[in-house]
Amino acid sequence: MNPAFSVIFLTTLIGAAQGLFVALYAAELAGHADRSFLAAGGAVALVLTALGLVASFFHLGRPERAWRTATMWRTSWLSREVIALPAFMGLLFAWTAAHALAAPGTRAWGALTLLACAALWICTAMIYASIRFLQEWASAYTLVNYTLLGLASGCTLAAGLAAFGAPALVPPVATAALVFTVAGGISRGLSLRRNARLKPRSTLQSALGIRHPQIRQRAMGFMGGSFNTREFFHGRGPGTLRQVKHGFIVGAFVVPAMLIVLAHLLQAPPLLAVAFVVQYVGLLAERWFFFAQANHPQNLYYQAVS
């Protein structure tokens, strides 16, 4: 598939916001953070979700009709995501405002926000996992990876914020960030191994209904490009995919984990902020690879000459 950067930014930004909220709410339940820090962290999460929402509009041909996407909620995971995202944002705003105004009931608002957060992760991941003919996506790993990577980036961001606003919160949140980063790396590695073993369900023979063992494609039937060649194939070679894969493994998992450990060993909490920046850049590459690796069956015909 041809990765759309608007969707890449949407999924990585809201994933980090969701993970950040989970870390903040866990800190609230454990009694490790004061209201001012939780309100500030909630505001950061709101900004991230708002930026992700803005980014999503760049992928729409007719943005003024975006509201119509919510009408198919009975059958479409995309419609459900369109409903879950504003619900999460609204509840997150209520939770953040309650802390900022020192109002009661913050834990109840947090519980509702947590439910919306989980629903959003499920809806976002299932948009891709439910497409059965894209074998790279049609796996439980898609949901697991979206959740773990969101938790990893969000907890790393929470640790970076705590380094400047709530030092006592740094050890538990940094530990959670390390655990989720390692778990995300393992899960993503398992999904990469699974995808490397996939065999195409369709062939030129099955597409044409011809059983001859030797079929060669000589042309696509027209000279110029089309929607098919632009939207369903990224145009990069295997070498580029390998470089991006190795890059995101190092950037999203290895380096952030090392920086989190160094921050603890050197007693240098500001390194946690650097860890988040490096990890987020790595996750941008990871998400690009996630989309690019999905091989649409129509590429049996078009990709060979794209």
N, C-alpha and C positions, 0 to 999 in steps of 0.2 A: 504494500500500500504506500501511497505518497503521504508522508506525515504532514499534517497541518500544524504550523507553529502556534496558532491560536488555541488548538485543543491541547497541545503539549503544555502551554503555559496554564491553561485552565486546570488540567488535572494535577499538575505539580503544585500549583499555588493553593488550590483548595485542599489538596492532600496535606500540605504542610500546616494549613490553618486548622484542619481537623485534628492532626496530631498534637498541635500546640494546645488546642482546647482540652484534649484528653489529659495532657500533662498538667495543665493548670487545675482542672477539676479534681484530678487525683491529689494534687497538692492541697487543695481546699479540704477535701475529705480527710486528709491526713493531718490537717492543722499546721502545715509547714509554711504557709504564706499569708501575708496580710492582704487586706482588701485593696489597697492602692496598687500593689503589684499585680494582683489578679485582674483588676480593672484595666491596667496598662497592657497586660498580656492579651486580654480579651479584645482590646482595641486593635492590637497588632493583627490578631486573627481575623477580625472584621475587615481590616484593610486588605489582607491577603485574599479573602474570599471576594471582596469587591473587585480587586484587580483581575482575579480569575474570571469573574462574571463579565467584566468589560472585554477581556481577551476573547471570550466565547463569541461575542457579536461579530468579530472579524471573520468568522467562519460561515456566517449566514449570508445567503444571496439577497434576502429581503429581511433585514433586521426588524422592520416595523411589523412584521408578521410573526415575530418570535413567540408571542403569547399563544399562537395556535398549536405550538408543539406540546402544550400541556393537555390538549383535548383527547389524546390517544392513550391516556394513562392505564386503561384496562389491558392493553396489549403491548405497549411500547416501554422499554426500559429508559429510553431517552426522555419520554414524557414524564416518567416517574422521577428522573433526575431533575428535570426542570421544576418539578414541584418540591422535591426534597431540598434542593439548594437554597431557595428563598426561605423555606421553613427553618433550615439550619441557621441561616443568617439572622432571621428574626428572633429566634430563641437565643442565639448567641448574643445579640444586641441586648435582649432583656436581662440575661445573666450578667453581662458586663455593666449595664446601667445600674442594676441592683447593687453591685459591689461599689460602683462609683458614688452612688447616693447613700451607701450604708443602709440599704433597705433590707427587710427580712425576706426569708424564703429563697435565698440564693441557691441552696442545695437542691431545692425542688426544681428551680429553673435549670440548674445544671443537669439534673437527671433527664429532663425533657430534651435538653440540647444534646445530651449524649445519645439518646434514642434517635434523634434526627441525624446526628453525625454518623451513626452506624448505618442508618437507612441510606444516606448519601453515598457511603462507601459501596454498599451493595448495588445501588442503582448504577453508579458510574462504572463499576467493574462489569456488571452484567450486560451493559450495552455492547461490550466486546465479547465476553464469554458466551453469550447466547447465539453468536453467529457461527453456526456449526460448520459451514463450509470453509471457514478460515481456521484451519486446525491449530495454528500457533496460538490463537486466542481462546478457542473452545476448550478451556481447561479450568479446573478449580484453582490452579496456580494464579490465574488472572486476578481473582478476588483476593487471594492470600497476599499476593505481591502488592496490589494497590493499597491494602490495609497496612501491611508491615512497612512499606516505604513511606507512607504518610505518617505513621507513628514514629519512624526513625527520624525523618526530617523535622517533624513537629517537636519531638523531645529534644533534639539537638538545638533547635531554635530556642526552646524554653530554657535549656541550660545556658545558652549564650545570653539570653535576657537576664536570667538569674545572676549571672556573673557580675552584672552592673546594678541590679536592683534588689536582689534577695540572695546574698551569699550563702545563707544557711540552706537554701534550697538546691544549691549546685550539686552536692554529692549524690542525692537520690535521683535527681532528674538526669544527670550525666550518666549515671549507671543505667538508667532505663534507656537512654539514647544509645549507649553502647550495645545493650542487649538487643534492641530492635534493629540496629544497624547490622549486627552479626546475623540475626535471624533473617532479616531481609536479604542479606547477601547469600545465605544458604538457600533460601527459597528461590531466589532468582537464579542461582546456579542450577538448581534442580530443574527449573522450567527451561533453561537453556539446553540442558542435557536432553530433556524430553523432546524439545523442538528439533534438535539436531538429528533425532532418530525417526522423525516423521517421514512417511512415504506418501507422495501425492496419490489421492484417490482417483484423480482423473488423468488421462493421458490423451495424446493426440488421437490415438486409435479409438478410445471410448468417446471422445468428443465428436469425431467424424462418423463413428459407426463402421469403421473399416478395420479389419483385424490384421492387415498386412504388417509384418514386423518392422518394415523400413518405410517410414513416412518422413519426408523432409519439407520444412516450411521454407518457401522461397520469397514470399511477399505477404504483406498484410492486406492488400487489396486497394490501398490508396497511398498517395505520396506524402501527405501532411499528417500532423498529429491530430488527436481528437480527445474528447473527454476521457475515453478509456485509457489512452496512453499517458495522460497527465495525472489522473486521479488514482489509478490503481497500481501504478508502478513508480518508484522513487527515482529511477534513472541512474542509480549508483551501482558500482561493481562490487563483487564479493570482497575485494580488498578493503574498500571503504567500510563495509559492514563489519569486518573483522576489527578494524581500527577503532570504530565507535564502540564495539562490544568490549574490547580490552580497556578502552578509555573510561567507560562508565563503571566497569567493575572496580577500577582503581579509584576513580573520582567519587563514586557514590558510596563505596563500602570500605575499601582498604585505607585510604588516606584519612577519612573522617574518624574511623575507629582508632587509628594511630594518634590523631590529634586529641581525641578524647582522653586516651590513656596518658599522653604527654601532659595534658592540662592537669591531670591528677598528680603525676609524678613530680612535675616541676612547680606545682602549686601556682599555676598560671591560668586561672579561669577565663581570661579574655580569649585564649586559644579556642574556646568553645564556639565563639562567634565566627572565627575563621573556619572552624569545622563545618558550621552550617553553610557558609558561602560555598565552600568546596563541594559539599554534599549536594547542594541544590543544583550547581552546575552539572555535577555528575548525573543527577536525576533528570535533567533536561536531555542529556545524551541517552540515558536509559529509556526515556519515554519515546524519543525519536526512533531508537532501535526497535522498541516494542511495536510501533506502527510499521516501520519499514520491513521488519522481518516477516510480517503477515503476507503470505503469497496468495493473491486472489487467483482462483482457477482460470479466469480469462487471460491471465498472463501467459498461459500455455501458447496462446496465439500471438498476443501483442508484445510481450516482454522481449521475445527473441529479436525483435527488430526495432525496439524503442531506443 
